[in-house]
Amino acid sequence: MSGALMLQGTGSDVGKSLLVAALCRIARKRGIRVAPFKPQNMSNNAAACPGGGEIGRAQALQARAAGLDPTTDMNPVLLKPETDRCAQIILNGFALRRAEAARYMAERGSLLPHVLDAFERLRETYDLVIVEGAGSPSEVNLRRGDIANMGFARAADVPVVLVGDIDRGGVIASIVGTKAVIAPEDAAMIAGFAINRFRGDMALFSDGIDFLERKTGWPCFGVVPWLSCAARLPAEDAVVLDLRQSASGDILVAVPMLSRISNFDDLDPLRAENKVEVRFIPPGQALPRDADAVVVTGTKSTIADLAMLRAEGWDHDVIAAYRSGAHIIGLCGGFQLLGTRVEDLDGADGARGSAEGLGLFDMVTTMSGEKCVRPARGTTLAHGDSVRGYEIHTGRSHGRALAKPFCRLDSGEPDGAIGAGGRLIGTYLHGVFASDAFRTRWLGSLRKGWTSTLDYEHGVERALDELADGVEEALDIDALFALAR
């Protein structure tokens, strides 16, 4: 076969990303050379590609499901929000410029040729390309210049399956309403619909499916039940963090929810551990005093989130936790926040200016237009544990704290810093907790006698297989793949 199929949603967070991942894994198991594609993504969760550049982490997970390394062609336009109205535009993996929302919306149509070029390169290389839309085509106020949904589907002549999420309620109205509000030419691109996240007795929804098929004229390709394995896979958007709290456990790890939090799936391996509670702390709440550790995550706007830390009083909470014996880890931007000062006079990382850090590390970070984006691996200097992950950061740190690095990369470069007998760690390496040996040792330093049998990477593969099996059982996969052209 040779073709493409696109999933669009009745709204954001209806499960498109994981359904694309499932279809990629199903196709791979059937011997089909498949690749994922998302024309435009908006997320501060990014992945570094081995060939250079960055894309959304959801597309990296989909590539993994397809058995591929991620490439920038899989997500040619990535928007990384820096403020409520401004985002950095990543084109073909590299920073192009930053733009206010209104300006971007007015000019985004000029990026369509780049999007189509990337898509064609994938279609020429693979048998099947599974495309993910963004948001919903029903946002008709955004239709002009669209490159993410129907604008792309019509330009590339790709058939669309509309996905609705029954768990959030109103799925019948959302599917019928989508057809009612979009242009007839756009509606003609939709070959059918699928329902996601169903709980309960499927027979009770049969009349609903009949009504939808009569009202829209679209066939139903199936109803996907609520699949618990989805919770073991990385989430794309920070809006779901309040829904992803892990169960209470013997070890409590507190994570302040920064306003521009990025790459928060760094915490997923800790969440997967039995008897470890990872508690994301929303604005308006203090960090818990009984936390065994505090992890300060990455951020897309370091100076802005320094201001947020202080506004929430979290700076005092982190310092108090450290002084009372808790362990503190700063990841990438979080590492920068723990230094003595951050300087960004040109606004390379969002807010322009300089600010005092929390002062736990004796170092200054200076932002610049040059961005480090690369997969990386290394060895911790304290215990010789192998660690691997990726770097995506603006700015370089310098100061006495770096004389005691956290690890040495395979390239020979030192990374991060460590202090207080290992209670204080900073690193630019995202994904460090996915390294089983390091994670187990670090948790053991929080709770004496701690042991773990978790193989995190194997767990992700198992979850992808379970997801694919559940989706294959629920959807008419043969009919879906037959749509591709």
HELIX and SHEET records of a PDB file:
HELIX    1   1 LYS A   16  LYS A   29  1                                  14    
HELIX    2   2 ARG A   57  ALA A   65  1                                   9    
HELIX    3   3 THR A   72  MET A   74  5                                   3    
HELIX    4   4 ALA A  101  GLU A  107  1                                   7    
HELIX    5   5 ARG A  108  LEU A  111  5                                   4    
HELIX    6   6 LEU A  112  THR A  125  1                                  14    
HELIX    7   7 VAL A  140  LEU A  142  5                                   3    
HELIX    8   8 MET A  150  ALA A  156  1                                   7    
HELIX    9   9 ILE A  166  ARG A  168  5                                   3    
HELIX   10  10 VAL A  171  VAL A  181  1                                  11    
HELIX   11  11 PRO A  184  ALA A  187  1                                   4    
HELIX   12  12 MET A  202  PHE A  205  5                                   4    
HELIX   13  13 SER A  206  THR A  216  1                                  11    
HELIX   14  14 SER A  228  ARG A  232  5                                   5    
HELIX   15  15 ALA A  238  LEU A  243  5                                   6    
HELIX   16  16 PHE A  264  LEU A  267  5                                   4    
HELIX   17  17 ASP A  268  ALA A  272  1                                   5    
HELIX   18  18 THR A  302  GLU A  312  1                                  11    
HELIX   19  19 TRP A  314  ARG A  323  1                                  10    
HELIX   20  20 GLY A  333  LEU A  337  1                                   5    
HELIX   21  21 ARG A  400  ALA A  403  5                                   4    
HELIX   22  22 ALA A  420  GLY A  422  5                                   3    
HELIX   23  23 VAL A  432  ALA A  434  5                                   3    
HELIX   24  24 ASP A  436  LEU A  446  1                                  11    
HELIX   25  25 TYR A  456  ALA A  474  1                                  19    
HELIX   26  26 ILE A  477  LEU A  483  1                                   7    
SHEET    1   A 6 VAL A  34  PHE A  37  0                                        
SHEET    2   A 6 LEU A 128  GLU A 132  1                                        
SHEET    3   A 6 GLY A   3  GLY A   9  1                                        
SHEET    4   A 6 VAL A 160  ASP A 165  1                                        
SHEET    5   A 6 ILE A 190  PHE A 198  1                                        
SHEET    6   A 6 CYS A 220  PRO A 225  1                                        
SHEET    1   B 4 GLN A  40  MET A  42  0                                        
SHEET    2   B 4 VAL A  77  PRO A  81  1                                        
SHEET    3   B 4 CYS A  86  LEU A  91 -1                                        
SHEET    4   B 4 PHE A  94  GLU A 100 -1                                        
SHEET    1   C 2 ALA A  46  ALA A  48  0                                        
SHEET    2   C 2 GLU A  54  GLY A  56 -1                                        
SHEET    1   D 6 VAL A 276  ILE A 281  0                                        
SHEET    2   D 6 ILE A 251  PRO A 256  1                                        
SHEET    3   D 6 ALA A 293  VAL A 296  1                                        
SHEET    4   D 6 HIS A 327  LEU A 331  1                                        
SHEET    5   D 6 LEU A 424  THR A 427  1                                        
SHEET    6   D 6 ALA A 417  GLY A 419 -1                                        
SHEET    1   E 2 ILE A 261  SER A 262  0                                        
SHEET    2   E 2 GLY A 298  THR A 299 -1                                        
SHEET    1   F 4 GLY A 353  GLU A 356  0                                        
SHEET    2   F 4 ARG A 341  ASP A 344 -1                                        
SHEET    3   F 4 VAL A 364  THR A 380  1                                        
SHEET    4   F 4 SER A 386  HIS A 398 -1                                        
SHEET    1   G 5 GLY A 353  GLU A 356  0                                        
SHEET    2   G 5 ARG A 341  ASP A 344 -1                                        
SHEET    3   G 5 VAL A 364  THR A 380  1                                        
SHEET    4   G 5 CYS A 407  LEU A 409 -1                                        
SHEET    5   G 5 PRO A 414  ASP A 415 -1                                        
END                                                                             
